[in-house]
Amino acid sequence: MRRRPGPSARLKLALSYAGFLFVAGALLLAVVWMFLLRYVPDNSQGLLGVSPNRYLLVRTFAPAAAAAMLFLLMFGLLGGWVLAGRMLRPLTRIADAARTAGKGSLSHRVRMEGRQDEFRELADTFDSMLEQLESHVAEQQRFAANASHELRTPLAISRTLLDVALKDPARDHRELLERLSVVNARAIDLTEALLLLSRGDRGNFTRESVDLSLLAEEAAETLLPLAEQRRITLDVTGDVTGGAPRTTGSPELLLRMVTNLVQNAVVHNLPAGGTVTVRTEAYGDTSVLRVENTGSVLPAELVATLTEPFRRGTERVRTDEHAGVGLGLAIVHSIVRAHDGILDLTPRPAGGLRVTVRLPAEP
């Protein structure tokens, strides 16, 4: 936004200090006049024959008062300029840091020393904002690089299959079409997951009343054939003592969140024959969804990174028909964040993972 040039804040403060000092001096002189000079008689004869009347006192006092007022004005301007510079120095550092950040360098920090005051609180807030922006930009860069890599893989496979078919026209095209169909389906799944992740990050959806227990039952019913195929016991329970676990949000996104969690618990439940427990409950102003699954022991440092897009640990890579696109928990995290909730991933001591989602209860 283009603005016309104007006086600096330092000049305004200096003028304010000088004006305040000038007005204070004028008031002092007015007090002297009101309570001293006005009571001096116009004509009075002293002991030595000198007449200290009001006229003589005013003529003597006025030049000295004018000189004092001029001195106060100059002193106020000079002192105000110096004091304003010292007071505004933290703002100058913050402005320099903002200009540096505007050029693309988010690693610079103000790091203002000294005791807490308004300027240092502003500097600390600015440093915190830069830290979050740097982390967010780095996350977006990693996401863009990983998304490009993931999308390039199916496209490269499709191109290779087509090149082979062109070089060998006598080859069976049915096998080629089947493989192309699988690769294309994976690319479509990845694209839809990216779109869903973007929608969750934007948070521009209509909020409705949603019962988490009903979503858990619907997700379990949908994934029951997959669980039976893998010999996984799927158990859905709900605690209604605290009321129905209701929240407000997008039913579609919340259903996708629950489905992703249950599917993730089923397909990563190795070896086969384990259990998946889905529990919903309400605690005061919080609705809770908890999904637990058995499986191998997961390191805590691995669990802490599972919500990053395309993040796959060696213990959690799938090689079956449910290879996934590496966005399941990232989508869950995005949806939970868009609904002002909290996502907590905890490795179970006996093996497996415990995922807890806490969402604000419906008012």
C-alpha positions as CSV (number, residue, x, y, z in Angstrom):
1,M,0.0,0.0,0.0
2,R,1.5,3.3,-1.1
3,R,1.3,6.2,1.4
4,R,2.4,9.8,1.2
5,P,5.6,10.5,3.2
6,G,5.1,12.0,6.7
7,P,7.0,12.8,9.8
8,S,8.7,9.9,11.5
9,A,7.6,8.5,14.9
10,R,10.8,9.8,16.4
11,L,10.1,13.4,15.3
12,K,6.5,13.1,16.5
13,L,7.7,11.9,19.9
14,A,10.4,14.6,20.1
15,L,7.8,17.3,19.3
16,S,5.5,15.8,21.9
17,Y,8.2,15.9,24.6
18,A,9.1,19.5,23.7
19,G,5.5,20.6,23.6
20,F,4.8,19.0,26.9
21,L,7.8,20.7,28.5
22,F,6.9,24.0,26.9
23,V,3.3,23.8,28.2
24,A,4.6,22.9,31.7
25,G,6.9,25.9,31.7
26,A,4.1,28.2,30.5
27,L,1.9,26.9,33.3
28,L,4.6,27.5,35.8
29,L,4.9,31.1,34.7
30,A,1.2,31.5,34.8
31,V,1.2,30.3,38.4
32,V,3.9,32.8,39.2
33,W,1.9,35.5,37.7
34,M,-1.4,34.5,39.4
35,F,0.0,34.0,42.9
36,L,2.9,36.4,43.0
37,L,3.0,39.3,40.6
38,R,-0.7,40.1,40.7
39,Y,-0.4,40.9,44.5
40,V,2.5,43.4,44.0
41,P,1.0,46.9,44.2
42,D,1.5,49.2,41.2
43,N,3.2,51.9,43.4
44,S,5.0,51.1,46.6
45,Q,7.9,53.0,48.4
46,G,10.6,50.8,49.9
47,L,12.9,51.7,52.8
48,L,15.7,52.7,50.4
49,G,13.5,54.8,48.2
50,V,13.2,52.1,45.5
51,S,9.8,51.4,44.3
52,P,9.4,47.6,43.5
53,N,6.1,48.1,41.7
54,R,4.5,45.5,39.4
55,Y,5.6,47.3,36.2
56,L,9.3,47.1,37.1
57,L,9.0,43.5,38.1
58,V,7.2,42.5,34.9
59,R,9.8,44.3,32.8
60,T,12.6,42.5,34.7
61,F,10.9,39.1,34.8
62,A,9.6,38.9,31.2
63,P,13.0,38.7,29.4
64,A,14.2,36.1,31.8
65,A,11.0,34.1,31.5
66,A,11.2,34.3,27.6
67,A,14.8,33.1,27.7
68,A,13.8,30.2,30.1
69,M,10.9,29.3,27.8
70,L,13.2,29.2,24.8
71,F,15.7,27.1,26.7
72,L,13.0,24.7,27.7
73,L,11.8,24.4,24.1
74,M,15.3,23.7,22.7
75,F,16.1,21.3,25.6
76,G,12.8,19.5,25.1
77,L,13.4,19.1,21.4
78,L,17.0,17.8,21.9
79,G,16.2,15.6,24.9
80,G,13.0,14.3,23.2
81,W,14.9,13.4,20.1
82,V,17.5,11.5,22.1
83,L,15.0,9.8,24.3
84,A,12.7,8.9,21.4
85,G,15.7,7.3,19.6
86,R,16.5,5.2,22.6
87,M,12.8,4.2,23.1
88,L,12.3,3.3,19.4
89,R,15.5,1.4,19.0
90,P,13.8,-2.0,19.6
91,L,11.2,-1.1,16.9
92,T,14.1,-0.5,14.5
93,R,15.5,-3.9,15.2
94,I,12.1,-5.5,14.7
95,A,11.6,-3.6,11.4
96,D,15.1,-4.7,10.2
97,A,14.1,-8.3,11.0
98,A,10.8,-7.9,9.2
99,R,12.6,-6.6,6.1
100,T,15.0,-9.5,6.2
101,A,12.2,-11.9,6.5
102,G,10.4,-10.2,3.6
103,K,13.4,-10.9,1.4
104,G,12.9,-14.7,2.1
105,S,15.3,-15.2,5.0
106,L,13.2,-16.6,7.9
107,S,16.1,-17.8,10.0
108,H,16.9,-14.3,11.3
109,R,15.7,-13.5,14.9
110,V,15.5,-10.3,16.9
111,R,16.5,-12.0,20.2
112,M,16.2,-8.7,22.2
113,E,17.9,-8.8,25.6
114,G,16.8,-7.1,28.7
115,R,13.8,-7.3,31.1
116,Q,10.3,-7.8,29.9
117,D,8.4,-4.8,28.6
118,E,6.0,-4.0,25.7
119,F,8.8,-3.9,23.1
120,R,10.5,-7.1,24.2
121,E,7.1,-8.8,24.3
122,L,6.6,-7.7,20.7
123,A,10.1,-8.9,19.7
124,D,9.5,-12.3,21.4
125,T,6.1,-12.6,19.6
126,F,7.8,-11.7,16.3
127,D,10.5,-14.3,16.9
128,S,7.9,-16.9,17.6
129,M,6.0,-16.0,14.4
130,L,9.2,-16.3,12.4
131,E,9.9,-19.7,13.9
132,Q,6.4,-20.9,13.1
133,L,6.7,-19.5,9.5
134,E,10.1,-21.1,9.0
135,S,8.8,-24.5,10.2
136,H,5.6,-24.1,8.1
137,V,7.6,-23.2,4.9
138,A,10.0,-26.1,5.5
139,E,7.1,-28.4,5.9
140,Q,5.5,-27.1,2.7
141,Q,8.7,-27.5,0.8
142,R,9.1,-31.1,2.0
143,F,5.5,-31.8,1.2
144,A,5.9,-30.3,-2.4
145,A,9.0,-32.4,-2.9
146,N,7.5,-35.6,-1.6
147,A,4.2,-35.0,-3.5
148,S,6.2,-34.5,-6.7
149,H,8.1,-37.6,-6.1
150,E,5.0,-39.7,-5.3
151,L,3.2,-38.4,-8.4
152,R,6.2,-38.9,-10.6
153,T,6.4,-42.6,-9.7
154,P,3.1,-43.8,-11.2
155,L,3.6,-41.5,-14.2
156,A,7.1,-43.0,-14.8
157,I,5.7,-46.5,-14.5
158,S,3.0,-45.7,-17.0
159,R,5.5,-44.3,-19.5
160,T,7.7,-47.4,-19.1
161,L,4.8,-49.7,-19.7
162,L,3.7,-47.8,-22.8
163,D,7.3,-47.7,-24.2
164,V,7.5,-51.5,-23.7
165,A,4.2,-51.9,-25.5
166,L,5.3,-49.7,-28.4
167,K,8.5,-51.7,-28.8
168,D,6.8,-55.1,-28.6
169,P,3.4,-54.9,-30.5
170,A,3.0,-58.6,-30.2
171,R,2.9,-58.6,-26.4
172,D,-0.3,-59.4,-24.6
173,H,-2.1,-56.0,-24.1
174,R,-4.4,-57.4,-21.4
175,E,-1.6,-57.6,-18.9
176,L,-0.4,-54.1,-19.9
177,L,-3.9,-52.7,-19.4
178,E,-4.3,-54.4,-16.0
179,R,-1.0,-52.9,-14.8
180,L,-1.8,-49.5,-16.2
181,S,-5.2,-49.7,-14.4
182,V,-3.5,-50.4,-11.1
183,V,-0.9,-47.6,-11.6
184,N,-3.7,-45.2,-12.6
185,A,-5.8,-46.1,-9.6
186,R,-2.9,-45.3,-7.3
187,A,-2.3,-42.0,-9.0
188,I,-6.0,-41.1,-8.6
189,D,-6.0,-42.2,-4.9
190,L,-2.9,-40.0,-4.3
191,T,-4.5,-37.0,-6.0
192,E,-7.7,-37.3,-4.1
193,A,-5.7,-37.6,-0.8
194,L,-3.8,-34.5,-1.7
195,L,-7.1,-32.6,-2.4
196,L,-8.6,-33.8,0.9
197,L,-5.5,-32.8,2.8
198,S,-5.7,-29.3,1.2
199,R,-9.3,-29.0,2.1
200,G,-8.7,-29.9,5.7
201,D,-5.9,-27.4,5.9
202,R,-8.1,-24.6,4.6
203,G,-10.9,-25.3,7.0
204,N,-13.6,-23.8,4.8
205,F,-16.4,-26.2,5.4
206,T,-19.9,-26.0,6.9
207,R,-20.1,-27.1,10.5
208,E,-22.9,-29.5,11.6
209,S,-23.6,-31.6,14.6
210,V,-21.8,-34.9,14.4
211,D,-22.0,-38.0,16.7
212,L,-18.5,-39.6,16.8
213,S,-20.0,-43.0,18.0
214,L,-22.1,-43.2,14.8
215,L,-19.1,-42.4,12.6
216,A,-17.1,-45.1,14.4
217,E,-19.8,-47.7,13.8
218,E,-20.0,-46.7,10.1
219,A,-16.3,-46.9,9.6
220,A,-16.1,-50.2,11.4
221,E,-18.9,-51.6,9.2
222,T,-17.1,-50.5,6.1
223,L,-13.8,-52.0,7.0
224,L,-15.1,-55.2,8.6
225,P,-14.5,-57.3,5.4
226,L,-10.9,-56.1,5.4
227,A,-10.5,-56.9,9.1
228,E,-12.0,-60.4,8.6
229,Q,-9.7,-61.0,5.6
230,R,-6.7,-60.3,7.8
231,R,-8.2,-62.1,10.8
232,I,-8.3,-59.0,12.9
233,T,-10.9,-58.6,15.7
234,L,-12.6,-55.2,15.3
235,D,-14.3,-54.0,18.5
236,V,-16.3,-50.8,18.7
237,T,-17.5,-49.5,22.1
238,G,-18.9,-46.3,23.5
239,D,-19.2,-44.8,26.9
240,V,-22.5,-42.9,27.2
241,T,-22.2,-42.1,30.9
242,G,-20.9,-38.7,30.1
243,G,-23.4,-38.2,27.3
244,A,-23.1,-38.7,23.5
245,P,-19.7,-37.8,22.1
246,R,-20.9,-35.1,19.8
247,T,-19.0,-32.3,18.1
248,T,-19.5,-29.8,15.4
249,G,-17.8,-30.0,12.0
250,S,-17.9,-31.6,8.6
251,P,-19.5,-35.1,8.7
252,E,-17.6,-36.1,5.5
253,L,-14.2,-35.0,6.8
254,L,-14.8,-36.5,10.3
255,L,-15.9,-39.8,8.7
256,R,-12.8,-39.8,6.6
257,M,-10.7,-39.2,9.8
258,V,-12.3,-42.1,11.6
259,T,-12.0,-44.4,8.5
260,N,-8.4,-43.5,8.1
261,L,-7.6,-44.3,11.7
262,V,-9.4,-47.6,11.7
263,Q,-8.0,-48.7,8.3
264,N,-4.5,-47.7,9.5
265,A,-5.0,-49.8,12.7
266,V,-6.2,-52.8,10.6
267,V,-3.6,-52.9,7.9
268,H,-0.6,-52.2,10.2
269,N,-1.7,-54.9,12.7
270,L,1.1,-57.4,12.2
271,P,1.2,-60.3,12.6
272,A,-2.3,-61.2,11.5
273,G,-4.8,-62.2,14.2
274,G,-4.6,-59.1,16.3
275,T,-7.2,-56.7,17.6
276,V,-8.4,-53.2,16.9
277,T,-10.4,-51.3,19.5
278,V,-12.4,-48.2,18.7
279,R,-13.8,-46.3,21.7
280,T,-15.8,-43.1,21.9
281,E,-16.6,-41.2,25.0
282,A,-17.5,-37.7,26.2
283,Y,-15.7,-35.8,29.0
284,G,-17.4,-32.5,29.9
285,D,-16.6,-30.2,27.0
286,T,-14.5,-32.7,25.1
287,S,-15.5,-35.6,22.8
288,V,-12.9,-38.3,22.6
289,L,-12.2,-40.9,19.9
290,R,-9.5,-43.6,20.8
291,V,-8.3,-46.2,18.3
292,E,-5.9,-48.9,19.5
293,N,-4.3,-51.8,17.6
294,T,-1.9,-54.5,18.5
295,G,1.3,-55.1,16.5
296,S,5.0,-54.8,16.7
297,V,6.7,-52.4,19.1
298,L,7.1,-48.9,17.6
299,P,9.9,-46.6,18.7
300,A,8.7,-43.3,20.2
301,E,10.9,-41.3,17.7
302,L,9.2,-43.0,14.8
303,V,5.7,-42.4,16.2
304,A,6.4,-38.7,16.5
305,T,6.9,-38.4,12.7
306,L,4.0,-40.5,11.5
307,T,1.7,-37.5,10.9
308,E,4.1,-35.9,8.4
309,P,3.0,-36.3,4.8
310,F,4.5,-39.3,3.0
311,R,6.3,-40.3,6.2
312,R,6.7,-44.0,6.4
313,G,8.7,-45.9,9.0
314,T,10.3,-49.2,8.1
315,E,8.1,-51.0,10.7
316,R,4.9,-49.6,9.0
317,V,5.6,-50.1,5.3
318,R,2.9,-52.2,3.7
319,T,3.6,-54.5,0.8
320,D,0.1,-56.0,0.3
321,E,-2.8,-54.7,-1.8
322,H,-3.3,-51.8,0.7
323,A,0.0,-50.0,0.0
324,G,-1.5,-46.6,0.6
325,V,-0.1,-43.3,-0.4
326,G,1.5,-42.2,2.9
327,L,-1.1,-39.6,3.7
328,G,-3.5,-41.4,6.0
329,L,-2.3,-39.9,9.3
330,A,-1.4,-36.6,7.7
331,I,-5.0,-36.2,6.6
332,V,-6.2,-37.2,10.1
333,H,-3.9,-34.6,11.6
334,S,-5.1,-31.9,9.1
335,I,-8.8,-32.7,9.8
336,V,-8.3,-32.7,13.6
337,R,-6.5,-29.4,13.4
338,A,-9.2,-27.9,11.2
339,H,-11.8,-28.9,13.9
340,D,-9.8,-27.3,16.7
341,G,-8.9,-30.6,18.2
342,I,-5.9,-32.4,19.5
343,L,-4.3,-35.6,18.0
344,D,-2.1,-37.7,20.2
345,L,-0.1,-40.8,19.0
346,T,1.3,-43.1,21.7
347,P,3.2,-46.4,21.2
348,R,1.7,-49.2,23.3
349,P,4.2,-51.0,25.5
350,A,3.1,-54.4,24.3
351,G,3.2,-53.3,20.7
352,G,1.0,-51.4,18.4
353,L,-0.3,-47.8,18.5
354,R,-2.8,-45.9,20.5
355,V,-4.3,-42.8,18.7
356,T,-6.5,-40.4,20.7
357,V,-8.5,-37.6,19.1
358,R,-9.9,-34.9,21.3
359,L,-12.5,-32.6,19.8
360,P,-14.5,-29.7,21.3
361,A,-17.9,-31.0,22.3
362,E,-21.0,-29.6,20.8
363,P,-22.2,-26.6,22.8
